[in-house]
């Protein structure tokens, strides 16, 4: 939504217009403009409801951890992929070592085993490096109290109908 206004001698109107409508026209959005007061009231009520839920559910710490995990999901995916690759390499190394011990090895198996061990060492080091970033987040009671205070302050501003909370 994009803020707009009209001007006239009797006083202009303020409203929000759909950005898609402005760029692409009626085919994109047929309901293109809302009065400023109505949009801001909807946003204010949704924000108040969300803040009240956060302050009353006593799940603020869990919400903070969920946000942290969402923010770091690319690292979590990388660590998971590395774990799968490491497990695959370990199984392949074990199979080649068994072939060598049983006398079923080809001349190139030792070179292949050396390469796989090198790759395993590299992937294990990378896994360890990335895992340091994924240590469980500890949220202190002081931090929770400060966030709750900020939430209560914001709710008070919303309830006071401040012109621009």
C-alpha positions as CSV (number, residue, x, y, z in Angstrom):
1,X,0.0,0.0,0.0
2,X,1.2,3.4,-1.0
3,X,0.1,6.6,0.8
4,X,-1.7,9.2,-1.4
5,X,-3.8,12.3,-0.9
6,X,-6.1,14.5,-2.8
7,X,-6.2,18.2,-2.4
8,X,-9.2,20.5,-2.7
9,X,-10.4,23.8,-1.3
10,X,-12.6,21.9,1.2
11,X,-9.8,19.7,2.4
12,X,-8.2,16.7,0.8
13,X,-8.6,13.0,1.6
14,X,-5.8,10.7,2.6
15,X,-5.8,7.1,1.5
16,X,-3.6,4.2,0.7
17,X,-3.5,2.7,-2.8
18,X,-2.5,-0.8,-3.8
19,X,1.1,-0.7,-5.2
20,X,0.2,-3.4,-7.6
21,X,-2.7,-1.4,-8.9
22,X,-0.4,1.6,-9.4
23,X,2.2,-0.5,-11.3
24,X,-0.1,-3.0,-13.2
25,X,-3.6,-1.6,-13.2
26,X,-7.1,-2.9,-12.6
27,X,-6.1,-6.4,-13.8
28,X,-3.8,-6.8,-10.8
29,X,-6.2,-5.4,-8.1
30,X,-9.7,-4.2,-8.4
31,X,-10.0,-2.9,-4.8
32,X,-7.3,-0.3,-5.1
33,X,-7.7,2.4,-2.4
34,X,-8.6,2.5,1.2
35,X,-9.2,5.4,3.5
36,X,-6.1,6.2,5.6
37,X,-8.0,6.0,8.9
38,X,-9.5,2.6,8.1
39,X,-6.1,1.0,7.1
40,X,-4.4,2.5,10.1
41,X,-7.1,1.2,12.4
42,X,-6.8,-2.3,11.0
43,X,-3.0,-2.3,11.4
44,X,-3.2,-0.8,14.9
45,X,-5.7,-3.5,16.0
46,X,-3.7,-6.3,14.5
47,X,-0.5,-5.0,16.2
48,X,-2.3,-4.6,19.5
49,X,-3.7,-8.2,19.3
50,X,-0.2,-9.6,18.4
51,X,1.5,-7.7,21.2
52,X,-1.1,-8.7,23.8
53,X,-0.7,-12.4,22.8
54,X,3.0,-12.1,23.1
55,X,2.8,-10.5,26.5
56,X,0.2,-12.9,27.9
57,X,1.1,-16.3,26.5
58,X,4.4,-16.4,28.5
59,X,5.9,-17.8,25.3
60,X,8.0,-14.7,24.5
61,X,11.3,-16.7,24.9
62,X,10.0,-19.4,22.5
63,X,9.0,-16.7,19.9
64,X,12.5,-15.1,20.2
65,X,14.1,-18.6,19.6
66,X,11.8,-19.2,16.7
67,X,12.9,-15.9,15.2
68,X,16.5,-16.8,15.7
69,X,16.1,-20.2,14.0
70,X,14.2,-18.6,11.1
71,X,17.0,-16.0,10.7
72,X,19.6,-18.8,10.7
73,X,17.7,-21.4,8.6
74,X,20.2,-21.3,5.8
75,X,23.0,-22.3,8.2
76,X,20.8,-25.0,9.7
77,X,20.2,-26.3,6.2
78,X,24.0,-26.2,5.4
79,X,24.8,-28.1,8.6
80,X,22.1,-30.7,7.8
81,X,23.5,-31.2,4.3
82,X,27.0,-31.5,5.6
83,X,25.9,-34.2,8.1
84,X,24.3,-36.2,5.2
85,X,27.5,-35.9,3.1
86,X,29.7,-36.9,6.0
87,X,27.6,-39.9,6.7
88,X,27.7,-40.9,3.0
89,X,31.5,-40.5,2.9
90,X,32.0,-42.6,6.0
91,X,30.0,-45.4,4.5
92,X,31.9,-45.2,1.2
93,X,35.2,-45.2,3.1
94,X,34.2,-48.2,5.1
95,X,33.2,-50.1,2.0
96,X,36.5,-49.3,0.2
97,X,38.5,-50.3,3.3
98,X,36.6,-53.6,3.5
99,X,37.3,-54.2,-0.2
100,X,41.0,-53.5,0.4
101,X,41.2,-55.8,3.5
102,X,39.3,-58.6,1.6
103,X,41.7,-58.4,-1.3
104,X,38.9,-57.2,-3.8
105,X,40.5,-53.8,-4.2
106,X,41.5,-52.4,-7.6
107,X,44.8,-50.5,-7.9
108,X,43.1,-47.1,-7.8
109,X,41.2,-47.9,-4.5
110,X,44.0,-46.6,-2.3
111,X,44.1,-43.3,-4.1
112,X,40.3,-43.0,-4.0
113,X,40.4,-43.8,-0.3
114,X,43.0,-41.1,0.3
115,X,40.8,-38.5,-1.6
116,X,37.7,-39.5,0.3
117,X,39.5,-39.2,3.7
118,X,40.7,-35.7,2.7
119,X,37.2,-34.7,1.7
120,X,35.8,-36.1,4.9
121,X,38.3,-34.1,6.9
122,X,37.4,-30.9,5.0
123,X,33.6,-31.5,5.4
124,X,34.0,-32.3,9.1
125,X,36.0,-29.1,9.7
126,X,33.4,-27.1,7.8
127,X,30.6,-28.8,9.9
128,X,32.4,-27.9,13.1
129,X,32.9,-24.3,12.0
130,X,29.2,-23.8,11.0
131,X,27.9,-25.6,14.1
132,X,29.5,-23.0,16.3
133,X,26.9,-20.5,14.9
134,X,24.1,-22.8,15.9
135,X,24.7,-23.1,19.6
136,X,21.3,-22.9,21.4
137,X,20.2,-19.4,22.0
138,X,20.1,-18.5,25.7
139,X,17.6,-15.7,26.5
140,X,18.2,-14.1,29.9
141,X,15.3,-13.2,32.2
142,X,16.5,-9.6,32.1
143,X,16.1,-9.5,28.4
144,X,12.6,-11.1,28.5
145,X,11.7,-8.5,31.2
146,X,13.0,-5.6,29.0
147,X,11.1,-6.9,25.9
148,X,7.9,-7.3,27.9
149,X,8.3,-3.7,29.2
150,X,8.7,-2.5,25.6
151,X,5.6,-4.4,24.5
152,X,3.6,-2.9,27.4
153,X,4.8,0.5,26.4
154,X,3.8,0.0,22.8
155,X,0.3,-1.3,23.8
156,X,-0.1,1.8,26.0
157,X,0.8,4.0,23.0
158,X,-1.7,2.2,20.8
159,X,-4.4,2.4,23.5
160,X,-3.8,6.1,23.9
161,X,-4.7,6.7,20.3
162,X,-1.5,8.6,19.8
163,X,-1.6,10.2,16.3
164,X,1.5,8.3,15.2
165,X,2.5,5.7,17.7
